[in-house]
Amino acid sequence: MSVLQVNNVPDELLERIRLRARTERRTLEEEVVLLLQRALDEMRRREDVSSVLSSIDRHRIKLPPGSPDSVELLRADRDR
């Protein structure tokens, strides 16, 4: 397993991580690794969601300007 050294960690941040580790009954090192894993997993999840939304947007039918509004068309259809 590799070693990672992090310099210039703000005291307040280090204390928050220590407190969280103690509360969860983990070592400081275990807590830092877990926090890094969760942060990266969350970033990947957001990138995946963003990718799906971009794909939807690329495949969306683009109507020309002045096309009727779908909400108005639905209301007109209901009123018939």
C-alpha atoms as an extended CHARMM CRD file, in Angstrom:
* protein
*
        80  EXT
         1         1  MET       CA              0.0000000000        0.0000000000        0.0000000000  PROA      1               0.0000000000
         2         2  SER       CA              1.2410000000        3.4900000000       -0.8420000000  PROA      2               0.0000000000
         3         3  VAL       CA              1.9550000000        6.3190000000        1.5500000000  PROA      3               0.0000000000
         4         4  LEU       CA              0.5030000000        9.7870000000        1.0640000000  PROA      4               0.0000000000
         5         5  GLN       CA              1.8400000000       12.7620000000        2.9870000000  PROA      5               0.0000000000
         6         6  VAL       CA             -0.2260000000       15.9380000000        3.0350000000  PROA      6               0.0000000000
         7         7  ASN       CA              1.3300000000       19.1970000000        4.1550000000  PROA      7               0.0000000000
         8         8  ASN       CA             -0.2960000000       22.4460000000        5.2390000000  PROA      8               0.0000000000
         9         9  VAL       CA             -3.5640000000       20.9390000000        6.4560000000  PROA      9               0.0000000000
        10        10  PRO       CA             -5.4420000000       23.6460000000        8.3600000000  PROA      10              0.0000000000
        11        11  ASP       CA             -5.5980000000       22.8780000000       12.0840000000  PROA      11              0.0000000000
        12        12  GLU       CA             -9.3840000000       23.1830000000       12.1620000000  PROA      12              0.0000000000
        13        13  LEU       CA             -9.7890000000       20.6860000000        9.3120000000  PROA      13              0.0000000000
        14        14  LEU       CA             -7.4180000000       18.2000000000       10.9110000000  PROA      14              0.0000000000
        15        15  GLU       CA             -9.2710000000       18.4720000000       14.2010000000  PROA      15              0.0000000000
        16        16  ARG       CA            -12.6230000000       17.8660000000       12.4700000000  PROA      16              0.0000000000
        17        17  ILE       CA            -11.2430000000       14.7420000000       10.8000000000  PROA      17              0.0000000000
        18        18  ARG       CA             -9.7490000000       13.5270000000       14.0890000000  PROA      18              0.0000000000
        19        19  LEU       CA            -13.0670000000       14.0330000000       15.8720000000  PROA      19              0.0000000000
        20        20  ARG       CA            -14.9460000000       12.2190000000       13.1160000000  PROA      20              0.0000000000
        21        21  ALA       CA            -12.4450000000        9.3320000000       13.1970000000  PROA      21              0.0000000000
        22        22  ARG       CA            -12.7370000000        9.0410000000       16.9620000000  PROA      22              0.0000000000
        23        23  THR       CA            -16.5490000000        9.1500000000       16.7790000000  PROA      23              0.0000000000
        24        24  GLU       CA            -16.5830000000        6.4170000000       14.1180000000  PROA      24              0.0000000000
        25        25  ARG       CA            -13.9330000000        4.3770000000       15.9620000000  PROA      25              0.0000000000
        26        26  ARG       CA            -11.4420000000        4.5840000000       13.1070000000  PROA      26              0.0000000000
        27        27  THR       CA             -7.8540000000        5.6890000000       12.9380000000  PROA      27              0.0000000000
        28        28  LEU       CA             -7.0830000000        9.0690000000       11.4500000000  PROA      28              0.0000000000
        29        29  GLU       CA             -5.5620000000        7.3260000000        8.4290000000  PROA      29              0.0000000000
        30        30  GLU       CA             -8.6480000000        5.1380000000        7.9110000000  PROA      30              0.0000000000
        31        31  GLU       CA            -10.8950000000        8.1710000000        8.1330000000  PROA      31              0.0000000000
        32        32  VAL       CA             -8.8740000000       10.1790000000        5.6200000000  PROA      32              0.0000000000
        33        33  VAL       CA             -8.8710000000        7.2950000000        3.1300000000  PROA      33              0.0000000000
        34        34  LEU       CA            -12.6120000000        6.8170000000        3.5790000000  PROA      34              0.0000000000
        35        35  LEU       CA            -13.2930000000       10.5410000000        3.0840000000  PROA      35              0.0000000000
        36        36  LEU       CA            -11.1590000000       10.6050000000       -0.0590000000  PROA      36              0.0000000000
        37        37  GLN       CA            -12.9390000000        7.5300000000       -1.4410000000  PROA      37              0.0000000000
        38        38  ARG       CA            -16.3700000000        9.0110000000       -0.7530000000  PROA      38              0.0000000000
        39        39  ALA       CA            -15.4180000000       12.3520000000       -2.3100000000  PROA      39              0.0000000000
        40        40  LEU       CA            -14.1280000000       10.6790000000       -5.4680000000  PROA      40              0.0000000000
        41        41  ASP       CA            -17.1750000000        8.3850000000       -5.6820000000  PROA      41              0.0000000000
        42        42  GLU       CA            -19.4530000000       11.4270000000       -5.3820000000  PROA      42              0.0000000000
        43        43  MET       CA            -17.4980000000       13.2410000000       -8.0960000000  PROA      43              0.0000000000
        44        44  ARG       CA            -17.8320000000       10.2090000000      -10.3870000000  PROA      44              0.0000000000
        45        45  ARG       CA            -21.5580000000        9.9850000000       -9.6740000000  PROA      45              0.0000000000
        46        46  ARG       CA            -22.0210000000       13.6680000000      -10.5250000000  PROA      46              0.0000000000
        47        47  GLU       CA            -20.0030000000       13.2480000000      -13.7200000000  PROA      47              0.0000000000
        48        48  ASP       CA            -22.1820000000       10.2540000000      -14.6560000000  PROA      48              0.0000000000
        49        49  VAL       CA            -25.3630000000       12.2530000000      -14.0410000000  PROA      49              0.0000000000
        50        50  SER       CA            -23.9550000000       15.1770000000      -15.9940000000  PROA      50              0.0000000000
        51        51  SER       CA            -23.0590000000       12.8510000000      -18.8670000000  PROA      51              0.0000000000
        52        52  VAL       CA            -26.5900000000       11.4270000000      -18.9780000000  PROA      52              0.0000000000
        53        53  LEU       CA            -28.1280000000       14.9090000000      -18.9140000000  PROA      53              0.0000000000
        54        54  SER       CA            -25.8040000000       16.0450000000      -21.7130000000  PROA      54              0.0000000000
        55        55  SER       CA            -26.7740000000       13.0100000000      -23.7710000000  PROA      55              0.0000000000
        56        56  ILE       CA            -30.4640000000       13.7450000000      -23.2520000000  PROA      56              0.0000000000
        57        57  ASP       CA            -29.9080000000       17.3600000000      -24.2810000000  PROA      57              0.0000000000
        58        58  ARG       CA            -28.0100000000       16.3030000000      -27.4420000000  PROA      58              0.0000000000
        59        59  HSD       CA            -30.8580000000       13.9930000000      -28.4690000000  PROA      59              0.0000000000
        60        60  ARG       CA            -33.6410000000       16.4280000000      -27.6520000000  PROA      60              0.0000000000
        61        61  ILE       CA            -35.6700000000       17.5200000000      -30.6400000000  PROA      61              0.0000000000
        62        62  LYS       CA            -34.9980000000       21.1760000000      -31.3210000000  PROA      62              0.0000000000
        63        63  LEU       CA            -38.1070000000       22.9160000000      -32.5970000000  PROA      63              0.0000000000
        64        64  PRO       CA            -37.7640000000       25.9770000000      -34.7800000000  PROA      64              0.0000000000
        65        65  PRO       CA            -38.4930000000       29.3860000000      -33.2540000000  PROA      65              0.0000000000
        66        66  GLY       CA            -42.1750000000       30.1830000000      -33.1830000000  PROA      66              0.0000000000
        67        67  SER       CA            -43.2550000000       26.5670000000      -32.7640000000  PROA      67              0.0000000000
        68        68  PRO       CA            -46.3310000000       26.1020000000      -30.5880000000  PROA      68              0.0000000000
        69        69  ASP       CA            -45.7670000000       25.5330000000      -26.8960000000  PROA      69              0.0000000000
        70        70  SER       CA            -46.4770000000       21.9300000000      -25.8540000000  PROA      70              0.0000000000
        71        71  VAL       CA            -48.3580000000       23.0810000000      -22.7460000000  PROA      71              0.0000000000
        72        72  GLU       CA            -50.6850000000       25.1900000000      -24.8530000000  PROA      72              0.0000000000
        73        73  LEU       CA            -51.2310000000       22.2940000000      -27.2790000000  PROA      73              0.0000000000
        74        74  LEU       CA            -52.1500000000       19.9760000000      -24.3780000000  PROA      74              0.0000000000
        75        75  ARG       CA            -54.5860000000       22.5270000000      -22.9530000000  PROA      75              0.0000000000
        76        76  ALA       CA            -56.2200000000       23.0050000000      -26.3600000000  PROA      76              0.0000000000
        77        77  ASP       CA            -56.5290000000       19.2410000000      -26.7600000000  PROA      77              0.0000000000
        78        78  ARG       CA            -58.1890000000       18.9050000000      -23.3310000000  PROA      78              0.0000000000
        79        79  ASP       CA            -60.6310000000       21.6870000000      -24.1420000000  PROA      79              0.0000000000
        80        80  ARG       CA            -61.8670000000       19.8910000000      -27.2950000000  PROA      80              0.0000000000
